[in-house]
C-alpha cells in the first residue's frame, strides 16, 4: 500500500537578523530570499517549495518582527501575522546571540497555537556547548509543546533533523503546487530582489531602507533577458549617493546585479538601471500596492 501524501505550509518567523532567510534558502536549496548582515532585508513573504514523491513542503519566509514606524513596516508586520494565522507548521527561528525575550508577545502567541511549532536555535557554530544547552532548556521550558532543534543554517548543520521533523508533522493533503515548482514568485520579483540585495551590500546607514526597486520591463528573448528597473529613493540627496560620482556607484551596482541575475536565471541579462525620487513611497497606499505590500 502506498504512503499517504503529506503537504502543508511551513511558515518561518522570528526577529530580524536571526538567519530566517539563510535557513529557508538552505532548506529549499535555492537562493530565494535576500541574505545580508543588515536587519530587515526581507520585506515580503517569499515561498519556496520542496517536493518529494509523497510530500510537499511550502516554506514561507517572512520579514523580521519589529515595532513599525511607518506604513511599509506595518504592512511587513501584517505578513508575519498572516503567516502565523495560516500555517500548518511554524518554524520559529532564534539564535545564540539575541536576547531570548525579545518581542515576547509573539512567543506567547506561539504557546497558544494549535499547529505544531518547531523552534530552531540558529548560529550554534558561533557559540559554545554550555550556552546551547542552556538555550535548549530555556526554550523547552518556555514552549513545552514545541520541538527545539539547535542548528547552523550557514554551515548547513542539523538541517536534516529539521527536515525530518517537518515531514513527520505535515498534514495529509494532496500537493498544493505542481511538483516541479520551486517558488510562487515570478522572474520580475527575483530581478528586483537581486538589485535590492546589492543596494543593501553597497550602501551604508539608512540608504538601503529608503530604497525600493520597481522592474518597469522584463523582456524574455531567446538569447537574453532585457530588464529595465527603477530604484526609488525618498530624497534627492539619496539619489546622488546611489548614483555616485560620475555614475560610478550605480554602474558598480548594475554590474553586480546583472552578474547575480545571470547566475540565478542561467541566461544572459541586459540590465538598465534608473534612479527616481519619490518622497512618500513608504507611506503611500498606492505606491505600496504597486510594490506588492498592499492587497
N, C-alpha and C positions, 0 to 999 in steps of 0.2 A: 504494500500500500504506500502511495507517495505521501511525502510530508505535506502538512498544511502550509499554504503560503502566508508568510507574515509580512506586513507592510505598515509603516507609520511615520509620523512626523517627529523628528528628534530636534528640539529647539535648544540652541546653545545661548545661555545668558550669563551675565557676570559684569563686574565692574570694568572700566577702561584699563587696558594695558595688562590684563592677566593672561593673554595669549589665546583668546577665543578663535580669532581668525586663523592663527597658525595651527591650532588644533583641528579646525574644520578642514583646512586645506590638506593636512596630513591624513585625516580620516577619509577624505574623498579621493585624494591622490591627484588633485588638480589645484592650480593656484586660482581660486575663485574670489577670495577676499583679500583686500589690501592688508599688507603686513608691514608696519614700520614701528619704530621705537616711540613714536608720538601717540598720545592719547586721542581718542575719538576718531580713529581712522575709518571705522565702519560707520556708514550713515544709513544704509538700507538693510532690509532683511534680504539675505542672499542665500538661495537654496542650492545645495549640492546633493546629487542623487547617486547612491551606490546600490547596484542591483546584483543579486545572485540568482541562482536557479529557483530557490524557494523563499527569497526575501527581497525587500526593497526598503532602504533607509533613505528618508528625505531629510537631510540636515538643513537647518536654518540658522545662519549666523546673524547676530543682532548687534545693534550699536551698544556700547558700554552704558551701564546705568549711571545717570548723572542728574544733578539738580538743574533743570532747564533755565536758561537765561533769556531765550528768545524763541520765536515760533518754530524755527528749524529744529531746535533741541527738544521742544515739546513734542513735535511730530516724531522725532527719533525715539523718544521715550514711549510713544504710542506703539511703535514697532515692538518694543520689548514687552509691553503689556499684552499686546496681541499674541506674541509668542508664548507667553505663559498661559493664555486662555485657550489656545488651540493645539497644545502639544499632546502627543501620545506619550512621550518621554521627555523630561527636562534634563539637560546636561548643564549643571551649574559649575562654572569654571572659576576657581580661586587660584591663588598661588602661594608660594612660600615667603613672599615679600609683603603683600598688602596686609593691613590690619583686618583681622577676621570679622570684626563687627561693622565694617564699612557698609553703608546702605542696608542696615539690619532689617528694615521693614520688608525688603524683598526676600530675605532669608526666612522671616516669619511666614510670609505667604507660601513659600515652598513647603513648609511644615504642614500646611493645611490642604495641600493639593491631593487629589485622588490618584493622579497618574504617577508612575514610577519616577523617582528623582535619583540621578547619579551625580555625585559631587566629584569633580576632578581637581585634585591639588596639583597644579601645574608647576613647572620650573624646579622640580626637585634636583635637577642637575646643578643648580647654583646654591643648594642648601646642604645640610648635613643630616645624618640619620636621626639623631636625637630630636631635631626640630621637626622633621617629617613625622616621626612617631607621635610627637606632641600634637601636631596639627590633625593627624588622623583621629586621635582620641577626642580632640575638641569638636571636630565636625560630626563625628558619630554621636557625641553627646547632644549636639545642637539639633541634628536631624536624624533621630534614631531609626526612622524607616527608610532612610536613603542608603544607597551603596556608595562608599567613599573609596576612591582609587587614586593613589599617587602616580604621577606621570610626568614625562617631559615631552611636550609636543615638538620642541625644537630638535631634540635628539631622537625623536620617534621611539621613546621608551615607554613600554606598557600600553601601547595603543591597542594591541591585540586583546588585552583584558577589557578595555573599554568597548571595543567592537563586539566581543562575545557577550558582554553584559547587555548591550543594546539589543542584539538579535534575540536573546532569551526573553526580553521584556516586550518585544514588538507584539501588537495585537494581530490576530488572524484576519487578514484582509487581502484582497487582490491588489496588484500593483497600482499605484496612483498615476504613474507616468510610464511612457514607453521604456522598455528595458535598456535601450541604448542611449537614453537621455542622461546627461550628467548635470544639467542645471535648468532652471526655469527662465534665466535671463538671456537676452539676445546679444548679438555681437556689438551693437552700438553701446550697450551698457558697459561691456568689458573694455571697450575703447576709452570711454570716459573715465572709468575707474583706474585704468593704467596711467592716464595723464594725471589724475588726481594723486595717485601714489607718488609719481615723480615730483609733483609740487611739494608734497609732504617731505620728501627726501632732500630737495634742493633749497628750500626756503625756511627761514627761521621764524620764531616767535609767533605773532598772530596771523601772518600772511596765509598759511595753508587753511586756517579756519575761516578766513574771509573769502575763500575761493569756491566756486562751483564750476563744473565743466559741462557744457552742452554740445553734443555732437549734432552739427547742423546738417551734414550729409554723409552718407555711407554708401558708396557705390562698389558693388561686388563685380569686378571684372574677372576674366579668365586668368589673366597674368598677375593681377594685384588688386588690393582694396584701395580705393581712393577715399580718404577721410578728411573732412573739414570740421574743426572743433573750435569753440569759443570758450575762453576762460573768463568767467565773470568775477569781478572784484568789487568791493564795497566803496573804495575811494580812489581818486586819481593818483595819489602817491603810491598806492599798492600796484597800480598798473605799471608805473615806472620801475618798481622793484622787480616785478615779474618779467618785464621786457629786458631790463639791464642795459648797461652802457653799449650803445651801438647795436642793440638787439641780441647781445651775446648770451644773456641768461635764457631768453626764450628759445634761441637756437639750440642751446645745450639741452633744454627741457624737451624740445621737439625730437632731437636725435635719440635721447634715451627712451622716450615714449615709443617712437617708431620701432626701435630695435626690440623692445619688450613685446610690442604688438606682433611683430613678425615671428617672434618665438612662440607667442601664445596662439596666434591664428595659423601658424605654419604656412604663411603666404607673404609675398612682398607687399609693402604698405607705402603709399604716398600720403604723407600727413601735412595738412595745412593748419597752423595754429594762429588764432587771433585773440586779442585781449579787449574786453569791454568793461566799462564801469556801470554798475547797477547798484546804487546805494541801498536799495530796500529789499534785495533778494531774500535775505534771511527772515524777513517779517511778512513779505507779500504772499498772500494765499495763491494768487495767480502764478507768480514765479515758482513757488514751491511745488505747485501742481505740475508745472512744466518739467521740473527736475525729479518728479516722482515721489515727493514727500507728502502730497495731499491726495486724498481719494477724489 
